[in-house]
Amino acid sequence: MVLSIGLKDLINPQFYIEHGGLWMILFIVFAETGLFAGFFLPGDALLFVTGIFSDKVVSAALFPTGSEYADLGILWLLIALAGILGNLAGYWFGKKGGHFLFERKDTLLFKKKYLIQAHEFYERNGGSAIVLGRFVPFVRTFAPIVAGIVEMDWKKFVFYNVTGSVLWVGSMLISGHFLQTVIMREFGFDLKSHLEVIVVVIIVVTTFPVIWKFIKAQRKHSGS
């Protein structure tokens, strides 16, 4: 049986859960947090929906625990590890493939001074860039690669990499799981029946900071 995949499926987190389960989730988180090709994957929405279906995801891939806290704990540990490894892969790629940029001559699209400025930025704000970048689509994909290119201190990178992954994965999983539980108990509203709306809301909320920053930069540029 051949599985027909469309663009709608690629941005639908439930599609990955139904057709790949836990192992697909781990791969997507790894790819989205360190590989160039993973920037379009629905990381936030995927983790949120995984939190909603935590018991089914764990029982299908491993074994039924009978405890919602055990399910969340297992998912938190494994997915956070995938996110950590993804960032490490991105850092390695940036470090190994970025040296030639320092030897490259300036062109219309490339100025070495910008790379030097990026290095200085990471020396001052590398921690927040890696941790907070986890919560922003696109940024979490490219941040570790840039950190590798500018050779951010390895120990500092590892610390903020682990911290950011644990916070990001935990907040998304727990929010999805307990929001589903609370809303179902208090209002009788099942989030599982309205996943498309949830995904849209999450995408809007997580991309708003990037869009707003772009708008502000455009306004500042226009006024100068």
GIJOCOR-V287870 format. One record per backbone hydrogen bond with DSSP energy under -1.0 kcal/mol. CO is the residue of the C=O (numbers start at 1). NH is the residue of the N-H. If there is no record, write none. Layout:
{{CO	NH} {CO	NH}}
This chain:
{{6	10} {7	11} {9	12} {13	17} {14	18} {15	19} {16	20} {16	21} {21	25} {22	26} {23	27} {24	28} {25	29} {26	30} {27	31} {28	32} {29	33} {31	34} {31	35} {35	38} {36	39} {38	41} {41	43} {42	46} {43	47} {44	48} {45	49} {46	50} {47	51} {48	52} {49	53} {53	57} {54	58} {55	59} {56	60} {57	61} {58	62} {67	71} {68	72} {69	73} {70	74} {71	75} {72	76} {73	77} {74	78} {75	79} {76	80} {77	81} {78	82} {79	83} {80	84} {81	85} {82	86} {83	87} {84	88} {85	89} {86	90} {87	91} {88	92} {89	93} {90	94} {91	95} {92	96} {93	97} {94	98} {98	101} {99	102} {110	107} {111	114} {112	116} {113	117} {114	118} {115	119} {116	120} {117	121} {118	122} {119	123} {120	124} {121	125} {122	126} {125	129} {126	130} {127	131} {128	132} {131	134} {132	135} {133	136} {136	140} {137	139} {138	142} {139	143} {142	146} {143	147} {144	148} {145	149} {146	150} {147	152} {153	157} {154	158} {155	159} {156	160} {157	161} {158	162} {159	163} {160	164} {161	165} {162	166} {163	167} {164	168} {165	169} {166	170} {167	171} {168	172} {169	173} {170	174} {171	175} {172	176} {173	177} {174	178} {175	179} {176	180} {177	181} {178	182} {179	183} {180	184} {181	185} {182	186} {183	187} {183	189} {190	193} {191	194} {194	198} {195	199} {196	200} {197	201} {198	202} {199	203} {200	204} {201	205} {202	206} {203	207} {204	208} {207	211} {208	212} {209	213} {210	214} {211	215} {212	216} {213	217} {214	218} {215	219} {216	220} {217	221} {218	222} {219	223}}
